[in-house]
Amino acid sequence: MPHPKKSRTADIEQRLLIDAIFHRYHYDFRGYAQASLKRRLGTALLHFGCKTISQLQDRVLHEPAVFPALLEYLTVQVSDMFRDPSYYQSLRNEVVPLLRTYPSLKIWVAGCSAGEEVYSLAILLQEEGLLDRTLIYATDINPHALRAAEAGVFDMARVAAFTENHARSGARSSLSNYYTARYGRVVFDKSLREHMVFSDHSLATDSVFAEMHFVSCRNVLIYFERDLQSRALGLFREALCHRGFLGLGSKESLRFSAHAEAFDDFVLEDRIYRKKAGL
């Protein structure tokens, strides 16, 4: 069990590091769940060979290559294609029929990580005949993740799980129709990427993309403290068009948010909400 004084010192060091990152690099982790950051920083200390967070802070401020590497630890890059297949099945069965009524569609995937969800949505929309009229905005604060997402390359070892999830989502085609395999990796088709725009965006500091028909931000809010969760949900509320849709992760909810009154439960078990008229 950690000594109380050491634990308090580490908490102070963590706050100072997060403040230093904000002022030096303009990445704002101050509203992130501190317990989660503490776990990730513990792993980072081992990687960088630092005994204390203060040592890590010194390197972050004085060695240009350290912060981009640290960012990989501070941002969570864990996902799968068609993760939680019932979510995608609900999109297919309940949301897509209403999206069909629009002549063109704009979708925002906030916190897109390495692109698994973006490609999942693009494939679903292609199967439903909507991709040609859709533009998907994919955003993240991690530039390395954005580059990976834009490349659309994944390890072949992951494809079996992707394929199983896709089938369980109500797939109307084979996932293999959308990628080419080479050298132990798969590359997703350029025709999917033509409908994607990748952009650096922070839910902590940046403003919104306007007039979205659907916003999906899954398994991101769980890493935020309450105030930052509220800010992010406010951005989604502002970004959505009249009666637009919001999708969250399986462990996330609008229920205790200040913005709960602006949304109706649409498919509650899959955390899909619809913006109320006039709000």
C-alpha positions as CSV (number, residue, x, y, z in Angstrom):
1,M,0.0,0.0,0.0
2,P,1.5,3.4,-1.0
3,H,2.7,5.7,1.8
4,P,0.1,8.5,2.2
5,K,2.7,11.3,1.9
6,K,4.2,9.7,-1.3
7,S,0.7,9.3,-2.7
8,R,-0.1,13.0,-2.0
9,T,3.2,14.1,-3.6
10,A,2.5,12.0,-6.7
11,D,-1.0,13.6,-7.0
12,I,0.6,17.1,-6.8
13,E,3.2,16.0,-9.4
14,Q,0.5,14.7,-11.7
15,R,-1.5,18.0,-11.5
16,L,1.7,20.0,-12.2
17,L,2.5,17.8,-15.2
18,I,-1.0,18.1,-16.6
19,D,-0.8,21.9,-16.2
20,A,2.6,22.0,-17.8
21,I,1.3,20.1,-20.8
22,F,-1.6,22.5,-21.2
23,H,0.6,25.6,-21.1
24,R,3.4,24.2,-23.2
25,Y,1.6,22.1,-25.8
26,H,-2.1,23.3,-25.5
27,Y,-3.4,19.8,-24.8
28,D,-5.9,20.0,-22.0
29,F,-6.1,16.8,-19.8
30,R,-7.2,18.8,-16.7
31,G,-10.8,17.5,-17.0
32,Y,-9.8,13.9,-17.5
33,A,-10.5,11.3,-14.9
34,Q,-7.4,11.5,-12.6
35,A,-7.4,7.9,-11.5
36,S,-7.3,6.8,-15.2
37,L,-4.5,9.2,-15.9
38,K,-2.5,8.0,-12.9
39,R,-2.6,4.4,-14.2
40,R,-1.5,5.5,-17.7
41,L,1.3,7.7,-16.3
42,G,2.5,4.8,-14.2
43,T,3.0,2.8,-17.4
44,A,4.7,5.8,-19.0
45,L,7.2,6.2,-16.2
46,L,8.4,2.6,-16.8
47,H,8.7,3.3,-20.6
48,F,10.7,6.5,-20.1
49,G,12.8,5.2,-17.3
50,C,11.7,7.9,-14.9
51,K,11.4,7.3,-11.1
52,T,9.0,10.2,-10.5
53,I,6.4,12.3,-12.5
54,S,8.6,15.3,-11.8
55,Q,11.4,13.7,-13.7
56,L,9.0,13.0,-16.6
57,Q,7.8,16.6,-16.5
58,D,11.3,17.9,-16.9
59,R,11.8,15.7,-19.9
60,V,8.4,16.7,-21.4
61,L,9.4,20.4,-21.2
62,H,12.9,20.1,-22.4
63,E,13.1,17.2,-24.8
64,P,10.9,17.8,-27.9
65,A,10.5,14.1,-28.8
66,V,9.1,13.1,-25.4
67,F,5.7,14.7,-25.4
68,P,4.5,13.0,-28.7
69,A,5.6,9.7,-27.2
70,L,3.8,10.4,-23.9
71,L,0.6,11.3,-25.8
72,E,0.3,7.7,-26.8
73,Y,0.0,6.8,-23.1
74,L,-2.3,9.7,-22.2
75,T,-4.9,8.9,-25.0
76,V,-6.7,5.6,-25.0
77,Q,-6.3,3.8,-28.3
78,V,-8.4,0.7,-27.8
79,S,-11.2,-0.3,-30.1
80,D,-12.4,-2.9,-32.6
81,M,-14.4,-2.7,-35.8
82,F,-18.1,-3.1,-35.2
83,R,-17.4,-3.1,-31.4
84,D,-20.7,-4.0,-29.6
85,P,-22.4,-5.3,-32.7
86,S,-25.9,-4.7,-31.3
87,Y,-25.1,-0.9,-31.4
88,Y,-24.5,-1.2,-35.2
89,Q,-27.5,-3.4,-35.6
90,S,-29.6,-0.7,-34.0
91,L,-28.1,1.9,-36.2
92,R,-28.9,-0.3,-39.2
93,N,-32.5,-1.1,-38.2
94,E,-33.6,2.0,-36.3
95,V,-31.5,5.0,-37.3
96,V,-30.6,4.4,-41.0
97,P,-34.3,4.4,-42.2
98,L,-34.6,8.0,-40.8
99,L,-31.2,9.0,-42.2
100,R,-32.5,7.9,-45.7
101,T,-34.9,10.8,-45.6
102,Y,-32.0,13.4,-46.0
103,P,-30.5,14.2,-49.4
104,S,-27.0,14.4,-47.9
105,L,-25.6,13.3,-44.5
106,K,-22.9,14.6,-42.2
107,I,-21.6,12.4,-39.4
108,W,-19.0,13.2,-36.7
109,V,-17.0,10.4,-35.0
110,A,-15.4,12.2,-32.0
111,G,-12.4,10.4,-30.5
112,C,-11.9,8.2,-33.6
113,S,-8.7,6.6,-32.3
114,A,-7.1,4.6,-35.1
115,G,-10.2,4.6,-37.2
116,E,-12.0,1.3,-36.4
117,E,-15.3,3.0,-35.8
118,V,-15.0,5.3,-38.8
119,Y,-14.5,2.4,-41.2
120,S,-17.3,0.4,-39.5
121,L,-19.7,3.2,-40.1
122,A,-18.5,3.7,-43.6
123,I,-19.0,0.0,-44.4
124,L,-22.5,0.0,-42.8
125,L,-23.5,3.1,-44.8
126,Q,-22.2,1.5,-48.0
127,E,-24.2,-1.7,-47.3
128,E,-27.3,0.5,-46.8
129,G,-26.7,2.5,-49.9
130,L,-26.0,5.8,-48.1
131,L,-22.3,6.3,-48.2
132,D,-22.3,8.1,-51.6
133,R,-24.2,11.0,-50.0
134,T,-22.3,11.0,-46.7
135,L,-19.3,12.9,-45.3
136,I,-17.8,11.5,-42.1
137,Y,-15.7,13.8,-40.0
138,A,-13.3,11.8,-37.9
139,T,-11.5,13.6,-35.0
140,D,-9.0,12.9,-32.3
141,I,-6.4,14.8,-30.3
142,N,-3.7,12.2,-31.1
143,P,-2.0,13.1,-34.4
144,H,-0.4,9.6,-34.6
145,A,-3.8,8.0,-34.3
146,L,-5.3,10.2,-37.0
147,R,-2.5,9.3,-39.4
148,A,-3.1,5.6,-38.7
149,A,-6.9,6.1,-39.2
150,E,-6.3,7.9,-42.5
151,A,-4.1,5.1,-43.7
152,G,-6.8,2.5,-43.0
153,V,-4.2,-0.3,-42.3
154,F,-4.8,-2.9,-39.6
155,D,-3.0,-6.1,-38.5
156,M,-4.3,-9.2,-40.1
157,A,-4.4,-10.8,-36.6
158,R,-7.3,-8.5,-35.7
159,V,-9.4,-9.3,-38.8
160,A,-11.1,-12.4,-37.4
161,A,-12.6,-10.4,-34.6
162,F,-13.6,-7.6,-36.9
163,T,-15.3,-10.1,-39.3
164,E,-17.2,-11.8,-36.5
165,N,-18.5,-8.4,-35.1
166,H,-19.4,-7.3,-38.6
167,A,-21.5,-10.5,-39.2
168,R,-23.3,-10.0,-35.8
169,S,-24.1,-6.4,-36.7
170,G,-26.5,-7.6,-39.4
171,A,-24.0,-7.4,-42.3
172,R,-25.3,-7.5,-45.8
173,S,-21.9,-8.4,-47.3
174,S,-18.6,-9.9,-46.5
175,L,-16.1,-7.7,-44.7
176,S,-13.4,-9.0,-47.1
177,N,-15.1,-7.1,-49.9
178,Y,-13.7,-3.9,-48.4
179,Y,-10.0,-4.6,-47.8
180,T,-6.9,-6.0,-49.5
181,A,-4.6,-8.3,-47.6
182,R,-0.8,-7.9,-47.9
183,Y,2.2,-8.7,-45.8
184,G,0.3,-9.6,-42.6
185,R,-1.9,-6.5,-42.8
186,V,-5.1,-5.4,-44.4
187,V,-5.7,-2.1,-46.2
188,F,-9.3,-0.8,-46.4
189,D,-10.5,0.5,-49.8
190,K,-9.7,4.1,-50.9
191,S,-13.4,4.3,-51.9
192,L,-14.3,4.3,-48.2
193,R,-11.7,7.0,-47.3
194,E,-13.0,9.3,-50.0
195,H,-16.0,10.0,-47.7
196,M,-13.9,10.7,-44.6
197,V,-12.3,13.9,-43.4
198,F,-9.7,13.5,-40.6
199,S,-9.0,16.4,-38.3
200,D,-7.3,17.2,-35.0
201,H,-10.0,18.2,-32.4
202,S,-10.1,18.4,-28.6
203,L,-13.4,18.0,-26.8
204,A,-11.8,19.9,-23.9
205,T,-10.9,23.1,-25.8
206,D,-12.3,23.2,-29.4
207,S,-15.7,24.2,-30.8
208,V,-18.1,22.2,-32.9
209,F,-18.7,20.9,-36.4
210,A,-22.2,22.2,-37.3
211,E,-25.3,20.6,-38.7
212,M,-24.4,17.0,-38.1
213,H,-27.1,14.4,-38.6
214,F,-25.4,11.8,-36.4
215,V,-22.6,12.2,-33.8
216,S,-20.9,9.1,-32.4
217,C,-18.6,9.4,-29.4
218,R,-18.1,5.9,-27.9
219,N,-16.0,5.0,-24.9
220,V,-14.5,8.5,-24.6
221,L,-16.6,10.1,-22.0
222,I,-15.8,7.4,-19.4
223,Y,-12.3,8.9,-19.3
224,F,-13.6,12.4,-18.5
225,E,-14.5,14.0,-15.2
226,R,-18.1,15.3,-14.9
227,D,-17.5,18.9,-16.0
228,L,-15.6,17.8,-19.2
229,Q,-18.3,15.2,-19.9
230,S,-20.9,18.0,-19.8
231,R,-18.8,20.2,-22.1
232,A,-18.5,17.4,-24.6
233,L,-22.2,16.6,-24.5
234,G,-22.9,20.3,-25.0
235,L,-20.8,20.3,-28.1
236,F,-22.6,17.3,-29.5
237,R,-26.0,19.0,-28.7
238,E,-24.9,22.1,-30.5
239,A,-23.4,20.2,-33.5
240,L,-26.5,18.2,-34.1
241,C,-29.2,19.3,-36.6
242,H,-32.9,19.3,-35.8
243,R,-33.8,15.8,-34.5
244,G,-30.2,14.5,-35.1
245,F,-28.9,11.3,-33.4
246,L,-26.2,10.8,-30.7
247,G,-24.5,7.5,-30.0
248,L,-22.5,6.8,-26.8
249,G,-20.6,3.8,-25.5
250,S,-22.2,1.0,-23.6
251,K,-21.0,2.3,-20.2
252,E,-21.9,5.9,-20.9
253,S,-25.2,7.7,-20.4
254,L,-26.9,11.1,-20.7
255,R,-29.0,10.4,-17.6
256,F,-27.1,12.6,-15.1
257,S,-26.0,15.2,-17.6
258,A,-27.2,18.8,-17.7
259,H,-28.0,18.1,-21.4
260,A,-30.3,15.1,-20.7
261,E,-33.4,17.2,-21.2
262,A,-32.3,18.0,-24.8
263,F,-32.5,14.4,-25.9
264,D,-35.0,11.6,-26.1
265,D,-34.0,8.0,-25.5
266,F,-34.1,6.4,-29.0
267,V,-32.5,2.9,-28.5
268,L,-31.6,3.2,-24.8
269,E,-30.1,-0.3,-24.4
270,D,-27.5,0.7,-27.1
271,R,-27.1,4.2,-25.9
272,I,-28.6,5.9,-29.0
273,Y,-30.4,9.2,-28.3
274,R,-32.2,11.7,-30.5
275,K,-32.2,15.4,-30.1
276,K,-35.5,16.9,-29.2
277,A,-37.3,19.3,-31.5
278,G,-36.4,23.0,-30.9
279,L,-33.4,22.2,-28.6
